[in-house]
Amino acid sequence: MVQAQNPQHAVALPAVDRVLRLPAVQALVAQYGHTTVVHVVRALLSDMRQEILDGAELPAEATCEPALARGIRQRLDTTMQPSLRRVFNLTGTVLHTNLGRAPLPDEAVAAVQAAMVQPCNLEYDLDRGGRGDRDVHVEALLCKLTGAEAAIVVNNNAAAVLLTLNTLALRKEVIVSRSELIEIGGSFRMPEIMARAGCRLHEVGTTNCTHLADFEKAINGRTSMLFKVHASNFAIVGFTAGVSEEELGVLAHSHGLAFGVDLGSGTLVDLGLHDLPHEPTPQDSLNSGADLVTFSGDKLLGGPQCGIIVGRTELVARIKRNHLRRALRVDKMTVAALEAVLRLYRQPETLVQRLPVLRLLTRPLDDIDRLCKRVAPAVARAVASAAEVGIVPCDSQIGSGALPLERLPSQALALTPLKRGRGEGAALKRLAEAFRALPVPVIGAVSEGALRFDLRCLENEREFVEQLGQLRLGGGGVET
Ligand SMILES: *Cc1c(COP(=O)(O)O)cnc(C)c1O
């Protein structure tokens, strides 16, 4: 045991009851409830007692009532803070998987809210007055938008691939090019998904070149499907050869096999129309002869997390009958959000303005530039003791595996620490930490010795600027 050095100070700490009777603390009880406040007061006093026993003087706030109440409020704010919080995504990656991918449009938020607070006809047929199917709310829309015969929605695209393979290729072979055995974000690896789906992966070709003859030679009595995976997050350049969807479709069908495509980021519109680089669409794959196409709901589509399977009626019907579907199905909030987002696609005239993903991706450069010029002075004032602020050109990326090589010209605030040489890295780290500690954390990217905020995705300018007053740069700022 450590010998108590100032036990008399520990005795001088106020009792929990007395603290609770303070008017300022009573106000906190009204706001947060008795149990929580008692808990926090006990923890605060216990920490003070420990500090005293460790040799510290009686802390000033122990005897100053307003300071004591402030300390309790600060602890309550931290304790009561939700774990899942809004942030400003100024990383330059529009669809950032770690930051929740696509922001949803107001229409989706309203639909989700309505479905949450009241019962809804999720699986109830209002015409016949009996059990229905949760896919009906989005299936017709998906068919209209993609030209598919049928559709089904599951938890995410990984689930869509798993369910497709498990339904069509259980204990059979699936032929895939070696150049497409991809990994997405660590936890989605094509060979592992194949194994989990219960099918045997039959690899053909080489890393850079795969020919139609490779597929042809590999087909045998155990083959169930040919599968093409969109190279989402990388590109193979140089001496390469691949097999087109048309060729694979013809080959599969001439052998009575199914042809599936995992598209990953499935946009439903021709991005070229909006001056963005072209990304293949599910309708392209279906037109080329794919029987089934899988893609994510929260990538370029701009909706909630889900995985969408579109394709031939008979195959989709088999997928719907798979018992695994029950474990992978979406909830009513996802159905509500997805339906609302798909409806926006039915009004192409207003889509770019109403769908946040498209709005952000097509945001004009001079709009971003003006925004930078407006907010730079406020950021410069907030960090004046620690960094200087400049406006620099940068490139935003789409993210989530869509068009990995394409860059969208954008503009960023570059915060460069005043401290140069030794300690510069630590100063940069402190700067980034301070912005992450704001009430709505601001997430940037460190590059070339600066903390950069790409403002492409900053839409709530006022909230961003207003909270800058709360930036705490710690001890890092004023060293010389
Ligand atoms: C993103 C992606 C996946 C995984 O999709 P999730 O919706 O994240 O599960 C699978 N395949 C491809 C080609 C992808 O791009």
Ligand as a Chemical Component Dictionary entry (heavy atoms), coordinates in Angstrom:
data_LIG
# 
_chem_comp.id                   LIG 
_chem_comp.type                 NON-POLYMER 
_chem_comp.pdbx_formal_charge   0 
_chem_comp.three_letter_code    LIG 
# 
loop_
_chem_comp_atom.comp_id 
_chem_comp_atom.atom_id 
_chem_comp_atom.alt_atom_id 
_chem_comp_atom.type_symbol 
_chem_comp_atom.charge 
_chem_comp_atom.model_Cartn_x 
_chem_comp_atom.model_Cartn_y 
_chem_comp_atom.model_Cartn_z 
_chem_comp_atom.pdbx_ordinal 
LIG C1 C1 C 0 -17.454 -3.392 -52.576 1  
LIG C2 C2 C 0 -17.432 -4.690 -53.270 2  
LIG C3 C3 C 0 -17.890 -5.849 -52.640 3  
LIG C4 C4 C 0 -18.386 -5.839 -51.212 4  
LIG O1 O1 O 0 -19.564 -5.093 -51.130 5  
LIG P1 P1 P 0 -20.159 -4.697 -49.688 6  
LIG O2 O2 O 0 -21.438 -4.007 -50.031 7  
LIG O3 O3 O 0 -19.144 -3.835 -49.030 8  
LIG O4 O4 O 0 -20.383 -5.965 -48.957 9  
LIG C5 C5 C 0 -17.860 -7.025 -53.350 10 
LIG N1 N1 N 0 -17.393 -7.068 -54.613 11 
LIG C6 C6 C 0 -16.950 -5.977 -55.264 12 
LIG C7 C7 C 0 -16.455 -6.115 -56.662 13 
LIG C8 C8 C 0 -16.952 -4.748 -54.613 14 
LIG O5 O5 O 0 -16.499 -3.650 -55.225 15 
# 
loop_
_chem_comp_bond.comp_id 
_chem_comp_bond.atom_id_1 
_chem_comp_bond.atom_id_2 
_chem_comp_bond.value_order 
_chem_comp_bond.pdbx_ordinal 
LIG C1 C2 SING 1  
LIG C2 C3 SING 2  
LIG C2 C8 DOUB 3  
LIG C3 C4 SING 4  
LIG C3 C5 DOUB 5  
LIG C4 O1 SING 6  
LIG O1 P1 SING 7  
LIG P1 O2 DOUB 8  
LIG P1 O3 SING 9  
LIG P1 O4 SING 10 
LIG C5 N1 SING 11 
LIG N1 C6 DOUB 12 
LIG C6 C7 SING 13 
LIG C6 C8 SING 14 
LIG C8 O5 SING 15 
# 
